[in-house]
Amino acid sequence: MKRKKMIGLLLVGSLLLVGCSSKKPEDKTSGKKEDKQTISVASASELSTGDVSLAMDNTAVQAVSQFGEGLYAFDGNGKAVPALAKEVVEPTNNGLTYEFELREANWSNGKKITAQDFEYSWKRTVDKKTASPQAYYFSGIKNYQKIADGDLEADKLGIKAVDDKTIEVTLEYPMSYFLELLAVPAFYPLNQEYVEEKGAKFGTDSENILYNGPYTMVGWSGTNNEWSYEKNKEYWDKEQVNFDKINVTVIKEGSTAQNMFDSGQLDEVSISGDLVAQYKDSPNLAIRSVPGTYYIELNTKNGLFDNVKARQAVALSLDSKTLAEDVLRDGSLESPGFVPKGFISNTTKKDFAEEVGQIAKSDKKQGQSLWAEAKKELGKDKLTISILCSDTDNAKKISEYVQGALNDNLDGLTVDVKAVPFNNRLEMSRQGEFDIVLGGWTPVFADPVDFLNLLTAKNSNNFGQWDHPKFNQLIDQVNGEFANDYDKRWELMMEADKIVSEEAPLVPLFQISESYLISDKISNFKPGPLGPVYYKDLK
């Protein structure tokens, strides 16, 4: 097969490692020299699933990315590099047909990975019975939309195992970012015999998962807060896996994570706020700027936020710059709009968000005026709502800022904060059991539509159930009619981003910055575009 020149948007992000010593520290807990093949890391939240069809949140994607693998993986710059596919290929049939040849590789039980494993997995994910929150990633693959609309069965999806080692994929329209999309866990393979044997237990604990990535997982019961990744002896590229074991502990309090890092119990932790400033001169601090957005999503079906003026009042009462610079103080940036900075046009070489302009605005007086009009239209003078968030220090800190700003600025409104365990927050979001929910998004592939897709009416991640005909039409055109017209797509996406700002179904809070403390014994620490670090790449 021919090698394909990678064409697409440039995704701008960086990791600044303040310093990294080559010194190997002693284990401060045991007094013995550390085993260089084992490290211990922190997770900010509990693990929700080990099923690649259901892994949507950051923690699940982080886990699945260690013990699973698809046709491609991301390199440190967010580009697709061959994993189970033998090489990077170019499409035929005017960009509509891809043919992939698999390398020799095994599942963790020693059975061969085949093209049929990919065909089964993809069709399982788009099947409505699976209820996958990732199914929409298959938009653009032949017949996906008809399957999603219930007009065709899942087995009509445009993927076919030509033989055990050859996969043919047919698209509805060309996608310049298709190979990057194939690095997403939703596109990983699944062994049909194993999944069907396990039934409802599949993916619910480490004993009921079949692995094909650099690591297997042990010690996860489905509800506990500790587990480990162990080197997969059947992995095709095991010689490049440097660490034999990665121990994971869920740590929700920043001070606890800090203390465990300082005492040598943890080798990698994520930190925020004051801790970033505290470690600003430390060689162990790594800061990554991310083209991602933290936001609050408003439930448009709760009887209050179906009123556009109420939503606009909330948006105008919040100040992204103040939150980022004065509250968080961790390198996070003011949000320009829902789509963050970091997407550069191939033709104009301009940043998408900079072309759109600063559309996330703060104007407390205008917010108060719109709120008064909204209350009059609703026939209510006193209202009480709650902000749903995860029970981590950072999530509670952000939610408390939003709570205070709304209580202070919007007369007659009382705002509470409801902090719950991550898995509960995720389930309540999916069920629409919230007034306001705190969330965030980092890009899966280098295109602004990865953000905008989330707010289409049929997207399962549109938790606030916003339904705007013009917005839906624009995104349909971006993904369909104008899929081959790069400049027109860009123009339509800018228009769609402005509608999000005007209608305020969600309110961008800040552009994300991620800060880590990294042990001296770890090098080549490179978070990927999905957020997770591939532990395979650590040295």
C-alpha positions as CSV (number, residue, x, y, z in Angstrom):
1,M,0.0,0.0,0.0
2,K,1.1,3.5,-0.6
3,R,2.1,5.8,2.2
4,K,-0.3,8.6,2.8
5,K,0.7,12.2,3.2
6,M,-1.0,13.5,6.4
7,I,-3.3,16.3,5.5
8,G,-5.5,18.1,8.1
9,L,-5.7,20.9,10.6
10,L,-2.7,21.6,12.7
11,L,-3.6,20.9,16.4
12,V,-1.5,23.3,18.5
13,G,-0.6,22.1,22.0
14,S,2.6,21.9,24.0
15,L,4.1,20.4,27.0
16,L,6.6,22.5,28.9
17,L,8.9,20.4,31.1
18,V,10.4,22.8,33.5
19,G,13.3,20.4,34.2
20,C,14.0,16.7,34.5
21,S,16.9,15.3,36.4
22,S,18.5,12.0,35.5
23,K,19.0,11.2,39.2
24,K,17.2,8.0,40.4
25,P,15.6,8.7,43.8
26,E,15.5,6.2,46.7
27,D,12.2,4.8,47.7
28,K,11.4,7.0,50.7
29,T,8.7,4.6,52.0
30,S,10.9,1.4,52.2
31,G,14.5,2.7,52.3
32,K,15.3,0.4,49.3
33,K,16.3,1.5,45.8
34,E,13.2,1.7,43.6
35,D,12.5,-1.0,41.0
36,K,13.0,1.0,37.8
37,Q,10.4,-1.2,36.0
38,T,7.5,-0.1,38.3
39,I,5.9,3.3,38.7
40,S,2.9,4.6,40.6
41,V,0.5,7.2,39.3
42,A,-2.6,9.0,40.4
43,S,-6.0,9.1,38.7
44,A,-8.3,12.1,39.4
45,S,-11.4,9.9,39.3
46,E,-12.7,6.3,39.5
47,L,-12.9,4.1,36.4
48,S,-16.3,3.9,34.9
49,T,-15.8,1.1,32.3
50,G,-13.3,-1.2,30.5
51,D,-15.6,-1.6,27.5
52,V,-14.1,0.2,24.4
53,S,-17.6,0.9,23.1
54,L,-18.5,2.8,26.2
55,A,-15.2,4.5,27.2
56,M,-16.0,8.2,26.8
57,D,-14.7,10.0,29.9
58,N,-11.1,10.9,30.4
59,T,-10.4,8.2,33.0
60,A,-11.9,5.4,30.9
61,V,-10.1,6.6,27.8
62,Q,-6.8,6.7,29.8
63,A,-7.3,3.1,30.9
64,V,-8.4,1.7,27.6
65,S,-5.5,3.4,25.9
66,Q,-3.1,1.4,28.0
67,F,-4.6,-2.0,27.5
68,G,-6.1,-1.6,24.1
69,E,-4.9,-0.6,20.6
70,G,-6.4,0.1,17.2
71,L,-5.2,0.4,13.7
72,Y,-3.3,3.6,14.6
73,A,-2.1,5.4,17.7
74,F,-1.2,9.0,18.3
75,D,2.4,10.2,18.4
76,G,3.4,13.1,20.6
77,N,2.1,15.6,18.0
78,G,-1.3,14.1,17.7
79,K,-0.6,12.5,14.3
80,A,-1.7,8.9,13.5
81,V,1.1,6.4,13.4
82,P,0.7,2.7,12.6
83,A,-0.2,0.4,15.4
84,L,-2.1,-2.8,14.4
85,A,-2.2,-1.5,10.8
86,K,1.1,-2.2,9.0
87,E,1.4,1.3,7.5
88,V,-0.1,4.6,7.0
89,V,-2.3,4.3,3.8
90,E,-3.9,6.6,1.4
91,P,-7.5,6.2,0.3
92,T,-8.8,5.3,-3.2
93,N,-12.1,5.9,-4.9
94,N,-11.8,9.7,-4.6
95,G,-11.1,9.5,-0.9
96,L,-13.9,7.2,0.0
97,T,-12.3,3.8,0.3
98,Y,-9.5,2.6,2.7
99,E,-7.9,-0.8,2.8
100,F,-5.9,-1.7,5.8
101,E,-3.6,-4.7,6.2
102,L,-3.1,-6.0,9.8
103,R,0.3,-6.9,11.3
104,E,0.6,-10.2,13.1
105,A,-0.7,-9.7,16.7
106,N,-2.4,-11.6,19.5
107,W,-5.0,-11.0,22.1
108,S,-3.8,-11.5,25.7
109,N,-5.2,-15.1,25.6
110,G,-2.9,-15.9,22.7
111,K,-5.6,-15.9,20.0
112,K,-4.9,-14.0,16.7
113,I,-6.3,-10.5,16.2
114,T,-8.2,-10.6,12.9
115,A,-10.0,-8.2,10.6
116,Q,-13.3,-9.8,11.9
117,D,-12.5,-8.4,15.3
118,F,-12.6,-4.9,13.9
119,E,-15.7,-5.5,11.9
120,Y,-17.5,-6.9,15.0
121,S,-16.4,-4.1,17.3
122,W,-17.4,-1.2,15.1
123,K,-20.8,-2.7,14.3
124,R,-21.3,-3.4,18.0
125,T,-20.5,0.2,18.9
126,V,-23.0,1.7,16.4
127,D,-25.7,-0.8,17.3
128,K,-28.4,1.1,19.2
129,K,-28.6,-1.8,21.7
130,T,-25.1,-1.0,22.9
131,A,-26.1,2.6,23.6
132,S,-22.5,3.8,23.0
133,P,-21.8,7.4,23.7
134,Q,-19.1,7.1,21.1
135,A,-21.2,5.9,18.2
136,Y,-21.3,9.4,16.6
137,Y,-17.6,9.1,15.9
138,F,-18.6,6.8,13.1
139,S,-20.4,9.6,11.2
140,G,-19.0,9.7,7.8
141,I,-18.6,5.9,7.5
142,K,-21.1,4.5,4.9
143,N,-24.6,4.0,6.3
144,Y,-23.9,5.2,9.8
145,Q,-26.6,7.9,9.7
146,K,-29.2,5.5,8.4
147,I,-28.2,3.1,11.2
148,A,-28.4,5.8,13.8
149,D,-31.9,6.8,12.5
150,G,-33.1,3.2,12.7
151,D,-33.5,2.8,9.0
152,L,-30.7,0.1,8.7
153,E,-29.3,-2.5,10.9
154,A,-25.8,-2.1,12.3
155,D,-24.4,-4.9,10.1
156,K,-24.8,-2.5,7.1
157,L,-22.0,-0.2,8.4
158,G,-19.3,0.4,5.8
159,I,-16.6,-1.9,7.2
160,K,-15.8,-5.3,5.8
161,A,-13.3,-8.0,6.7
162,V,-12.0,-9.0,3.2
163,D,-10.0,-11.8,4.8
164,D,-8.4,-12.4,8.2
165,K,-5.8,-9.7,7.6
166,T,-7.5,-7.1,5.4
167,I,-10.1,-4.5,6.4
168,E,-12.0,-2.4,3.8
169,V,-13.7,0.8,5.0
170,T,-16.1,2.9,2.9
171,L,-16.9,6.5,3.7
172,E,-19.9,8.7,2.8
173,Y,-17.5,11.6,2.2
174,P,-13.7,12.1,2.4
175,M,-12.3,13.0,5.9
176,S,-8.8,14.4,6.1
177,Y,-8.7,13.4,9.8
178,F,-9.9,9.8,9.3
179,L,-6.7,8.1,10.3
180,E,-6.5,10.2,13.5
181,L,-10.1,9.1,14.2
182,L,-9.0,5.5,14.0
183,A,-6.7,6.0,17.0
184,V,-9.7,6.7,19.2
185,P,-10.7,3.8,21.5
186,A,-14.1,3.5,19.9
187,F,-12.3,2.0,16.9
188,Y,-10.4,-0.6,18.8
189,P,-11.1,-4.3,18.0
190,L,-13.2,-6.7,20.1
191,N,-13.2,-10.4,20.0
192,Q,-16.8,-11.5,19.4
193,E,-16.5,-14.9,21.0
194,Y,-15.1,-13.5,24.2
195,V,-17.5,-10.6,24.4
196,E,-20.6,-12.8,23.9
197,E,-19.3,-15.4,26.3
198,K,-18.9,-12.7,29.0
199,G,-22.3,-11.1,28.2
200,A,-23.3,-8.3,30.7
201,K,-20.1,-8.8,32.7
202,F,-17.8,-7.7,29.8
203,G,-15.8,-4.6,30.6
204,T,-17.1,-4.4,34.2
205,D,-13.9,-5.5,36.0
206,S,-10.4,-6.5,35.1
207,E,-11.2,-10.2,35.0
208,N,-13.8,-9.7,32.3
209,I,-11.7,-7.9,29.6
210,L,-9.6,-9.3,26.8
211,Y,-6.5,-7.2,26.2
212,N,-4.6,-6.3,23.0
213,G,-2.5,-3.3,24.1
214,P,0.9,-2.8,25.8
215,Y,-0.6,-3.7,29.2
216,T,-3.2,-5.9,30.8
217,M,-5.1,-4.6,33.8
218,V,-5.3,-6.4,37.2
219,G,-7.0,-5.6,40.5
220,W,-10.0,-3.6,39.3
221,S,-13.2,-4.9,40.8
222,G,-15.4,-2.4,39.0
223,T,-15.9,-0.1,42.0
224,N,-12.5,0.1,43.8
225,N,-10.0,2.9,43.6
226,E,-6.8,1.0,42.9
227,W,-5.7,-1.1,40.0
228,S,-2.5,-1.9,38.0
229,Y,-1.4,-2.3,34.4
230,E,1.0,-5.2,33.8
231,K,3.1,-5.7,30.8
232,N,1.2,-7.8,28.2
233,K,3.4,-10.8,27.3
234,E,1.3,-11.2,24.1
235,Y,1.7,-7.6,22.8
236,W,3.2,-7.5,19.4
237,D,5.6,-4.6,20.3
238,K,6.4,-5.7,23.9
239,E,10.1,-5.0,23.4
240,Q,9.3,-1.3,23.3
241,V,7.4,-1.4,26.6
242,N,9.8,-0.2,29.3
243,F,7.8,-0.5,32.5
244,D,6.6,-3.9,33.8
245,K,3.9,-2.5,36.0
246,I,2.0,0.8,36.5
247,N,0.1,1.1,39.8
248,V,-2.9,3.5,39.8
249,T,-4.5,5.1,42.8
250,V,-7.6,7.4,42.6
251,I,-6.7,10.6,44.5
252,K,-9.3,13.4,44.5
253,E,-7.7,15.8,46.9
254,G,-4.8,17.8,45.5
255,S,-3.0,18.1,48.9
256,T,-3.1,14.3,49.3
257,A,-1.6,13.8,45.8
258,Q,1.1,16.4,46.5
259,N,2.1,14.7,49.8
260,M,2.2,11.3,48.2
261,F,4.4,12.6,45.4
262,D,6.8,14.4,47.8
263,S,7.1,11.2,49.9
264,G,7.9,9.1,46.9
265,Q,4.7,7.1,46.9
266,L,3.6,8.5,43.5
267,D,5.7,9.1,40.4
268,E,3.1,11.1,38.4
269,V,0.2,13.3,39.6
270,S,-1.9,16.0,38.1
271,I,-2.0,19.3,40.1
272,S,-3.8,22.6,39.8
273,G,-4.3,26.0,41.4
274,D,-1.9,27.1,44.2
275,L,0.1,23.9,43.9
276,V,1.3,24.9,40.4
277,A,2.6,28.2,41.8
278,Q,4.2,26.3,44.7
279,Y,6.2,24.1,42.3
280,K,7.0,26.8,39.7
281,D,10.7,26.4,40.1
282,S,10.7,22.6,40.5
283,P,12.4,20.5,37.8
284,N,9.5,18.0,38.3
285,L,6.8,20.4,37.1
286,A,5.4,19.8,33.6
287,I,2.8,22.2,32.1
288,R,0.8,21.4,29.0
289,S,-1.4,23.9,27.1
290,V,-4.4,22.1,25.7
291,P,-6.8,23.1,22.9
292,G,-9.6,22.1,25.2
293,T,-12.5,23.9,26.9
294,Y,-14.0,23.5,30.4
295,Y,-17.6,24.6,30.5
296,I,-21.0,24.4,32.2
297,E,-23.8,22.8,30.3
298,L,-27.4,24.0,30.9
299,N,-30.4,21.7,30.9
300,T,-32.7,23.1,28.4
301,K,-35.5,20.8,29.5
302,N,-35.7,21.8,33.2
303,G,-38.3,24.5,32.8
304,L,-35.8,27.4,33.3
305,F,-33.0,27.0,30.8
306,D,-35.3,26.4,27.9
307,N,-35.6,30.2,28.1
308,V,-32.8,31.7,26.1
309,K,-32.6,34.9,28.1
310,A,-32.1,32.9,31.3
311,R,-29.2,31.1,29.6
312,Q,-27.7,34.3,28.3
313,A,-28.0,35.9,31.8
314,V,-25.9,33.0,33.2
315,A,-23.3,33.3,30.5
316,L,-22.9,37.1,30.9
317,S,-22.6,36.8,34.7
318,L,-19.4,34.7,34.5
319,D,-16.0,36.1,33.8
320,S,-13.6,33.6,32.1
321,K,-10.6,35.8,32.5
322,T,-11.2,36.2,36.3
323,L,-11.7,32.5,36.8
324,A,-8.6,31.5,34.8
325,E,-6.2,34.1,36.2
326,D,-7.4,34.9,39.7
327,V,-9.2,31.8,40.8
328,L,-7.4,28.8,39.1
329,R,-4.0,30.4,38.7
330,D,-2.7,27.2,37.0
331,G,-1.9,28.5,33.5
332,S,-5.5,28.1,32.3
333,L,-6.5,30.8,29.8
334,E,-9.6,32.9,29.1
335,S,-12.0,31.1,26.7
336,P,-12.5,32.8,23.4
337,G,-15.7,30.7,22.8
338,F,-16.7,27.1,22.9
339,V,-14.0,26.1,20.3
340,P,-10.7,27.0,21.9
341,K,-7.5,28.3,20.3
342,G,-5.3,25.7,18.7
343,F,-6.9,24.8,15.4
344,I,-5.0,26.4,12.5
345,S,-6.5,26.6,9.0
346,N,-4.6,24.9,6.1
347,T,-5.4,27.7,3.8
348,T,-5.4,30.9,5.8
349,K,-2.9,29.7,8.4
350,K,-5.0,31.5,11.0
351,D,-6.3,30.2,14.3
352,F,-10.0,29.3,14.2
353,A,-10.9,30.9,17.5
354,E,-9.0,34.1,16.6
355,E,-10.8,34.4,13.4
356,V,-14.2,34.0,15.1
357,G,-13.2,36.5,17.7
358,Q,-13.8,36.9,21.5
359,I,-17.4,35.7,21.5
360,A,-17.4,34.5,25.2
361,K,-18.3,37.8,26.9
362,S,-18.9,39.0,30.4
363,D,-21.4,41.8,31.1
364,K,-23.0,41.7,34.5
365,K,-25.4,44.6,33.9
366,Q,-26.7,43.1,30.7
367,G,-27.0,39.8,32.4
368,Q,-29.1,41.3,35.2
369,S,-31.4,42.9,32.6
370,L,-31.9,39.7,30.7
371,W,-32.5,37.8,33.9
372,A,-35.3,40.2,34.9
373,E,-36.9,39.7,31.5
374,A,-36.5,35.9,31.8
375,K,-38.2,35.9,35.2
376,K,-41.1,37.9,33.9
377,E,-41.5,35.5,30.9
378,L,-41.3,32.5,33.3
379,G,-43.7,34.1,35.8
380,K,-41.3,33.4,38.7
381,D,-39.4,35.7,41.0
382,K,-37.5,33.2,43.1
383,L,-35.7,30.2,41.7
384,T,-33.4,27.6,43.1
385,I,-31.0,25.5,41.0
386,S,-28.0,23.3,41.6
387,I,-24.6,22.8,39.8
388,L,-23.7,19.1,39.4
389,C,-20.0,18.3,39.5
390,S,-17.5,15.6,40.4
391,D,-16.3,15.4,44.0
392,T,-12.7,16.4,43.2
393,D,-11.0,19.5,44.7
394,N,-10.7,21.3,41.3
395,A,-14.3,20.6,40.2
396,K,-15.7,21.8,43.5
397,K,-13.5,25.0,43.3
398,I,-14.7,25.8,39.8
399,S,-18.3,25.1,40.7
400,E,-18.1,27.3,43.8
401,Y,-16.9,30.2,41.6
402,V,-19.9,29.8,39.3
403,Q,-22.2,29.5,42.3
404,G,-20.9,32.7,43.8
405,A,-21.0,34.7,40.6
406,L,-24.6,33.7,39.9
407,N,-25.8,34.2,43.4
408,D,-24.3,37.6,43.5
409,N,-25.4,38.8,40.1
410,L,-28.8,37.3,39.5
411,D,-31.5,38.6,41.9
412,G,-33.8,35.9,43.2
413,L,-31.6,33.0,42.2
414,T,-30.2,30.6,44.7
415,V,-27.5,28.2,43.5
416,D,-26.3,25.1,45.3
417,V,-23.4,22.8,44.4
418,K,-24.0,19.1,44.3
419,A,-20.6,17.3,44.3
420,V,-20.9,13.5,43.6
421,P,-18.5,10.7,42.7
422,F,-17.4,10.9,39.1
423,N,-19.4,7.8,37.9
424,N,-22.6,9.2,39.5
425,R,-22.0,12.6,37.8
426,L,-21.6,10.9,34.5
427,E,-24.8,8.8,34.9
428,M,-26.8,11.8,36.1
429,S,-25.6,13.8,33.2
430,R,-26.7,11.1,30.7
431,Q,-30.1,10.9,32.4
432,G,-30.6,14.7,32.3
433,E,-30.8,14.8,36.2
434,F,-29.2,18.3,36.5
435,D,-29.9,22.0,36.1
436,I,-26.2,22.9,35.4
437,V,-23.5,20.4,35.0
438,L,-19.7,21.0,34.9
439,G,-17.9,19.4,32.1
440,G,-15.1,19.7,29.6
441,W,-13.8,18.6,26.2
442,T,-10.4,18.0,24.7
443,P,-10.2,17.2,21.0
444,V,-10.1,13.7,19.6
445,F,-9.0,14.8,16.2
446,A,-7.7,18.1,14.8
447,D,-10.9,19.7,13.6
448,P,-13.2,22.2,15.3
449,V,-16.2,20.0,14.4
450,D,-15.1,17.6,17.1
451,F,-16.4,20.3,19.6
452,L,-19.4,21.4,17.6
453,N,-20.7,17.8,17.0
454,L,-21.3,17.6,20.7
455,L,-24.2,20.0,20.5
456,T,-26.2,18.5,17.6
457,A,-29.6,17.3,18.6
458,K,-28.9,13.6,17.9
459,N,-25.6,13.5,19.8
460,S,-25.8,11.4,22.9
461,N,-23.3,13.7,24.6
462,N,-25.7,16.7,24.3
463,F,-26.7,16.2,27.9
464,G,-28.6,19.6,28.0
465,Q,-30.8,18.4,25.0
466,W,-30.4,21.7,23.2
467,D,-32.0,21.5,19.8
468,H,-31.3,24.4,17.4
469,P,-32.4,23.8,13.8
470,K,-30.0,26.2,12.2
471,F,-27.1,24.9,14.2
472,N,-28.0,21.3,13.3
473,Q,-28.2,22.2,9.6
474,L,-24.8,23.9,9.7
475,I,-23.1,20.8,11.2
476,D,-24.9,18.5,8.8
477,Q,-23.5,20.6,5.9
478,V,-20.0,20.6,7.5
479,N,-20.1,16.8,7.7
480,G,-21.9,16.1,4.5
481,E,-22.6,18.5,1.6
482,F,-19.4,20.6,2.1
483,A,-17.2,17.9,3.5
484,N,-14.8,18.3,0.5
485,D,-14.9,22.2,0.5
486,Y,-12.3,23.1,3.1
487,D,-12.9,26.8,3.2
488,K,-16.7,26.5,3.1
489,R,-16.5,24.0,6.0
490,W,-14.4,26.5,8.0
491,E,-16.9,29.3,7.3
492,L,-19.9,27.2,8.4
493,M,-18.1,26.1,11.6
494,M,-17.4,29.7,12.5
495,E,-21.0,30.5,12.1
496,A,-22.0,27.5,14.2
497,D,-19.6,28.5,17.0
498,K,-21.2,32.0,17.1
499,I,-24.6,30.4,17.5
500,V,-23.4,28.5,20.5
501,S,-22.3,31.8,22.1
502,E,-25.5,33.6,21.2
503,E,-27.8,30.8,22.4
504,A,-25.7,29.8,25.4
505,P,-26.7,26.1,25.8
506,L,-23.3,25.8,27.4
507,V,-21.0,28.5,28.8
508,P,-17.2,28.2,28.3
509,L,-15.4,28.8,31.5
510,F,-11.7,28.6,30.5
511,Q,-9.2,27.0,28.1
512,I,-7.5,24.1,29.8
513,S,-4.0,23.9,31.0
514,E,-2.8,20.7,32.6
515,S,0.0,20.6,35.1
516,Y,1.8,17.5,36.3
517,L,4.5,16.5,38.8
518,I,6.8,13.9,37.2
519,S,9.3,11.8,39.1
520,D,13.0,12.0,38.1
521,K,12.9,8.4,37.0
522,I,10.4,9.1,34.2
523,S,11.3,10.5,30.9
524,N,9.5,10.9,27.5
525,F,6.3,12.0,29.3
526,K,4.0,13.2,26.4
527,P,0.3,13.5,27.0
528,G,-1.5,12.8,23.7
529,P,-4.3,14.8,22.1
530,L,-6.9,12.8,24.0
531,G,-5.3,13.7,27.3
532,P,-3.9,10.3,28.3
533,V,-0.2,9.5,28.4
534,Y,0.7,6.2,26.6
535,Y,2.6,4.5,29.3
536,K,4.2,2.3,26.6
537,D,6.2,5.4,25.6
538,L,7.6,6.2,29.0
539,K,11.3,5.6,29.6
